[in-house]
Amino acid sequence: MPSLYERFGTFYSSFGTPAFIALGDPNLKPEKTIAFDGGIEQNLFKNRAKLSATYFYTKLLDTIGFGNVVPGIGTTTRPFGGYLNTKGGIARGAEFSLKARPAGSTDISTSYTFTNSDQRVPQVTGNPNIQTLGIPAHQFTLVATQRFKRAWVNFDFLATSSYLAPIFDTNNFTFRTYVYRFKGNRKADLTGGYTIPFRNEKLNLRLYGTIENLFDDDYFENGFRTFGRNARLGLSFGF
């Protein structure tokens, strides 16, 4: 179902008349989707490893999107665009994953996902591209955890192929939207921690630290630049 903001979202503009600007559409119809997936799993090496493969298919029959050029609501115009029902799209692809425990204190999981996602109607007015924005075709993940009694270390890596994303241009007040191709990210996070038990392990104090973007990769998410290498420390109490 459409949200309240998608139906009745508004704001007031200081760019002259009309001052009252409508974004929502109270006549929006709910979204409709058909989806299915199927796969297979296989355990190996006395259940120390598990392979899986999954095919997925999703067809969006009707969706709710945001358009730059949209019809008015009765006598109320929407000069800054607004929400509207669109024709949706189709996404299909496959995911392959491996989970392994080579030792009792070591866990490793990795996956590769291929996604072919297209829209039935271009998402940006005036641009013929129908590839779904913000979704890379290829994605790879690797997560490894090593435990040392009460201490542990986790390595989390994500790599994607390039993707398309919209950019809203405010230069010269043109307010046009353009589609750019951004390179995929290569983001790695390293986390370590130590647990201190109390009262026969009924209570515990956990100290941990994380270094995000370990390789200081310069990448964007949906067109926005992300942080470089950064770190944080934390403390949690469990009972």
C-alpha positions, 0 to 999 in steps of 0.5 A, a space after each residue: 500500500 502507498 505510504 501516507 507521504 506518498 499519498 499526501 506529501 507536500 511542502 511550501 516553496 519560496 520560489 514564487 507561486 504556487 507557494 503550496 507544492 504537492 508531491 503525493 497523490 491520494 489516488 495511488 494504487 497499491 503495488 503488485 508483484 509476482 516472485 519465486 525462487 528455487 535452489 539446491 543445497 549440498 553438504 560436503 566434508 562431513 557437514 563442514 561445508 555447504 554449497 548452495 545455488 539459487 535462481 530468483 525471479 521477480 516481476 513488478 507489475 505495478 509500483 510506486 515511483 517518483 517522477 520529474 514530470 507528473 500530472 496534477 491532482 485536480 486543479 493542483 499542479 505538481 511543478 516539482 514532480 511527485 509520486 505516481 504509479 509506474 509499470 515496474 520492471 523485472 529482476 532475475 538472476 542467481 546466487 551461489 554461496 559457500 559456507 565452511 568451517 575448516 576448524 572448530 574456531 573458524 567460520 568462512 562464508 562467501 557468495 556471488 550474485 548476478 542480477 539482471 534488473 530492468 524497468 518497463 519504463 525509464 526511471 529518469 525522464 528524457 533518458 532511454 536507459 531501462 536498467 534499474 538504477 542503483 543495482 550492480 549486476 555482479 556482487 561478491 562477499 566474503 566473511 571470515 571469523 576466527 575465535 580465540 577463546 574469549 576473543 574474536 576477529 571478523 573480516 567482512 569484504 564486499 565487491 560490486 561491479 559498476 552501476 548506474 545512479 541518478 544525479 540531481 543537478 542544481 546548477 543554474 536552477 535547472 533541476 534536471 536529473 542525469 544518469 551516471 555510471 559509478 565504479 563498484 565498491 571494494 569495501 572491507 571491514 575488520 572487527 575484533 572483540 573480547 568478552 569478559 564474563 561475570 557471575 558464572 557467565 550469566 553476565 558479560 562485558 564485551 569490548 570491541 573495535 572496528 576499522 571500516 573501509 580498511 583499504 581506504 577505497 574511494 567509492 560511492 553509494 547511490 551517487 554519494 561519496 562515502 567515508 574513507 578509512 575510519 574506526 570506532 570503539 564500543 562497549 556492550 553489556 549482556 545479561 
